[in-house]
């Protein structure tokens, strides 16, 4: 059974978005905090969750899934999955599904022993994304339907996001997007605004291997007035092994703190498999993410 004080800490994040987004949308923060790259320029099929413009830069038809798990003391699990299809050379469509929940929260009466079953707390969503690419600029939009449950309270809602990615030069790329924006365009409690820049430093030889190096910076501004900064480094060894790491300066409610995340991925032809580790939510222990991406049709 989870410590009740830990549970209350997470409930403090669960403010409804004026009826437009689910009461448990704070659960999606775990997906954000296991990224080993700035969110607005994240890679892979599930990148559409943070920036819908990402699908305009994916080839043919792709599919991907992310599985996320927080420490047992927190008890949050989640999955993100998606598929994209390039309709024309410029237009792409994407479908995604996600669900995050808190497990093992039990009901009690006068004793700490659970007698009445568990308390359901989850948020799940299904989304349609469209992306369009014109030269160095890619733009995209997402429409999400949410279904959430918080004990006996249930709620549905819609969020709509827009994003853009611009290749300024062959080495410099910029990205920006909204995240969990209520459909009425009010600034909801969990709405975020994402920005990122990535610079390809170049490559060099290391023995018989080649290493391509890139650096990145990301910023996340939330409706609560908090701003997080991300500094990232990415190494691609012989186009097979990718090592990504970030340091995130989180603007907490009491004081700012740094949180590291690292990911190691294997790129094997049309397939990519990655494992990431983050210090997790509010310093409560490491969280883990496993990724699998594939190109179905080139």
C-alpha positions in Angstrom: 0.0 0.0 0.0 1.4 3.4 -0.9 2.2 5.9 1.8 -0.7 8.2 2.1 1.5 11.3 2.3 3.0 10.5 -1.0 -0.4 10.0 -2.5 -1.6 13.4 -1.2 1.4 15.0 -2.8 0.4 13.8 -6.3 -3.3 14.8 -5.7 -2.2 18.3 -5.2 -1.3 18.3 -9.0 -4.7 17.1 -10.1 -6.6 20.4 -10.5 -9.2 20.1 -13.3 -8.7 22.1 -16.4 -11.9 24.1 -16.2 -13.9 21.1 -17.3 -12.0 20.8 -20.5 -9.4 18.2 -19.6 -9.4 15.3 -17.2 -8.9 15.6 -13.5 -6.0 13.1 -13.5 -4.1 14.6 -16.4 -1.2 15.2 -14.0 -0.3 11.5 -14.7 1.1 12.5 -18.1 3.9 14.3 -16.3 5.6 10.9 -15.9 5.9 10.5 -19.6 7.5 14.0 -19.9 10.0 13.3 -17.2 11.5 10.1 -18.7 12.5 11.8 -22.0 16.3 11.9 -22.6 15.9 14.8 -25.1 14.1 18.1 -25.3 10.4 17.3 -25.6 9.6 19.6 -28.6 12.2 17.8 -30.7 11.8 14.3 -29.4 12.2 11.5 -31.9 10.3 8.3 -32.8 6.6 7.6 -33.6 5.4 8.6 -30.1 7.1 12.1 -30.5 3.7 13.2 -31.8 2.5 13.2 -28.2 4.7 16.3 -27.5 4.9 17.9 -31.0 2.5 16.8 -33.8 4.8 18.3 -36.4 7.2 15.4 -35.8 5.1 13.0 -37.9 5.7 15.1 -41.0 9.4 14.0 -40.8 8.9 10.3 -40.5 9.2 8.0 -43.5 6.5 5.8 -45.1 4.6 4.1 -42.3 6.0 3.8 -38.7 4.8 2.3 -35.4 6.1 2.8 -31.9 5.4 2.1 -28.2 6.7 3.4 -24.9 6.2 1.7 -21.6 6.9 3.7 -18.5 7.1 2.7 -14.9 7.7 4.8 -11.7 9.0 3.5 -8.4 6.7 1.3 -6.3 6.3 4.0 -3.7 4.7 6.2 -6.4 3.0 3.4 -8.3 2.4 5.0 -11.6 2.5 2.9 -14.8 1.9 4.1 -18.4 2.0 3.3 -22.0 2.1 5.4 -25.2 1.6 3.8 -28.6 1.2 5.2 -32.1 1.3 4.7 -35.8 2.0 7.2 -38.6 1.4 7.1 -42.3 2.9 9.3 -45.0 -0.1 10.0 -47.3 1.8 12.2 -49.8 5.4 13.5 -49.9 4.2 16.4 -47.7 1.2 15.2 -45.8 1.2 12.6 -42.9 -1.4 11.3 -40.5 -0.9 9.7 -37.1 -3.0 7.8 -34.5 -1.9 7.4 -30.9 -3.2 5.9 -27.7 -2.0 6.4 -24.2 -3.0 5.4 -20.7 -1.4 6.2 -17.3 -2.7 5.1 -13.9 -1.8 4.7 -10.3 -1.9 1.2 -9.0 -2.5 -0.3 -5.6 -4.3 2.6 -3.9 -6.6 0.7 -1.5 -9.8 1.8 0.3 -9.7 1.7 4.1 -12.2 2.3 6.8 -11.1 2.6 10.4 -8.0 0.5 9.9 -5.0 0.8 7.5 -5.9 -2.6 6.0 -7.6 -2.4 2.7 -11.1 -4.0 2.9 -13.1 -2.4 0.1 -11.0 -2.9 -3.0 -8.7 -0.5 -4.8 -9.3 3.1 -5.9 -9.2 3.6 -9.7 -7.2 6.5 -10.8 -6.3 6.8 -14.5 -6.3 8.9 -17.6 -6.4 7.5 -21.1 -6.5 9.2 -24.4 -6.8 8.6 -28.1 -5.6 11.1 -30.6 -5.5 12.0 -34.3 -2.6 14.0 -35.6 -1.9 15.6 -39.0 1.5 16.9 -40.2 2.5 18.9 -43.2 6.0 19.5 -44.4 7.1 22.3 -46.8 10.8 22.5 -47.4 12.6 23.1 -44.1 9.3 23.8 -42.2 7.0 21.1 -40.7 3.8 21.9 -38.9 1.2 19.7 -37.2 -1.9 19.6 -35.1 -3.4 17.0 -32.7 -7.0 16.4 -31.5 -7.1 14.3 -28.3 -10.1 12.8 -26.6 -9.5 12.0 -22.9 -11.3 9.7 -20.5 -10.3 9.9 -16.8 -11.3 8.3 -13.5 -10.5 9.6 -10.0 -12.2 7.2 -7.6 -15.9 7.7 -8.1 -15.4 10.8 -10.2 -15.1 10.4 -14.0 -14.7 13.0 -16.7 -14.1 13.3 -20.4 -12.5 16.1 -22.2 -10.7 17.3 -25.4 -7.3 18.8 -25.8 -5.9 20.3 -29.1 -2.3 21.0 -29.8 -0.3 22.6 -32.5 3.5 22.4 -33.2 6.2 23.3 -35.7 9.7 22.2 -36.5 12.1 24.3 -38.6 15.5 23.3 -40.0 17.2 26.7 -39.9 20.4 25.2 -41.4 21.7 21.7 -42.1 22.8 21.6 -38.5 20.4 23.8 -36.5 16.8 22.7 -35.8 14.2 24.5 -33.8 10.9 23.1 -32.4 7.9 24.5 -30.6 4.5 23.2 -29.6 1.6 23.4 -27.1 0.9 20.4 -24.9 -2.5 19.5 -23.3 -4.2 22.7 -24.5 -7.9 22.7 -23.7 -10.2 22.8 -26.8 -11.6 26.2 -25.9 -8.0 27.6 -26.0 -8.1 28.7 -22.4 -4.8 28.2 -20.5 -5.6 25.1 -18.5 -3.8 24.2 -15.2 -1.8 21.4 -16.9 -1.2 23.2 -20.2 2.5 23.4 -21.2 4.3 25.4 -23.9 7.4 23.6 -25.3 10.4 25.0 -27.1 13.7 23.4 -28.2 16.8 23.8 -30.3 19.2 21.1 -31.5 22.6 21.6 -33.1 24.5 18.9 -34.9 28.1 19.5 -33.8 29.5 17.0 -36.4 31.2 13.6 -36.3 34.6 12.2 -35.5 36.4 8.9 -35.7 37.1 6.9 -32.5 39.2 3.9 -33.5 37.2 2.0 -36.1 33.9 3.7 -35.0 32.4 7.0 -36.1 30.6 9.2 -33.5 28.1 11.9 -34.5 27.5 14.5 -31.8 24.6 16.8 -31.2 23.6 19.1 -28.4 20.2 20.4 -27.4 18.3 22.8 -25.3 14.7 22.7 -24.3 12.3 24.9 -22.3 8.9 24.0 -20.8 6.6 26.7 -19.5 3.5 25.6 -17.6 0.3 27.4 -16.8 1.2 27.4 -13.2 4.1 29.8 -13.9 6.9 27.2 -13.5 9.6 27.0 -16.2 11.9 23.9 -16.7 15.1 24.0 -18.7 16.7 21.0 -20.4 20.3 20.6 -21.6 21.0 17.5 -23.7 23.8 15.6 -25.4 23.3 12.9 -28.0 26.0 10.5 -29.3 25.3 8.2 -32.3 28.0 5.5 -32.6 28.5 4.0 -36.0 24.8 4.6 -36.7 24.0 1.7 -34.4 24.2 2.8 -30.8 22.6 6.0 -29.6 23.4 7.4 -26.1 21.3 10.4 -25.0 21.4 12.3 -21.8 19.8 15.4 -20.3 19.9 17.5 -17.2 16.6 19.1 -16.4 16.4 22.1 -14.1 13.0 21.7 -12.6 11.2 24.8 -11.2 9.7 23.2 -8.1 7.2 24.6 -5.7 9.8 25.1 -3.0 13.2 25.3 -4.8 14.6 24.4 -8.2 16.5 21.2 -8.6 18.4 19.3 -11.3 17.2 15.9 -12.6 19.3 13.7 -14.9 18.0 11.3 -17.5 20.0 8.9 -19.7 18.9 6.6 -22.6 20.7 3.9 -24.5 19.2 2.7 -27.8 20.1 0.3 -30.5 19.3 1.2 -34.1 19.1 -2.0 -36.2 17.9 -1.2 -39.7 14.2 -0.4 -39.5 14.1 -1.1 -35.8 15.1 0.9 -32.7 15.0 -0.3 -29.1 15.8 2.0 -26.2 15.9 2.0 -22.4 15.9 5.2 -20.4 16.3 5.9 -16.7 15.3 9.2 -15.0 15.5 10.3 -11.4 11.7 10.5 -11.6 9.0 12.6 -10.1 10.0 15.0 -7.3 13.0 12.9 -6.4 11.0 9.9 -5.2 13.3 7.4 -6.9 14.2 6.4 -10.5 11.6 5.9 -13.3 12.2 3.8 -16.3 11.0 3.8 -19.9 11.4 1.2 -22.6 10.9 2.2 -26.3 10.4 0.2 -29.4 10.1 1.8 -32.9 9.9 0.3 -36.3 9.5 1.4 -39.9 6.7 -0.7 -41.4 6.9 0.8 -44.9 9.9 2.8 -46.1 
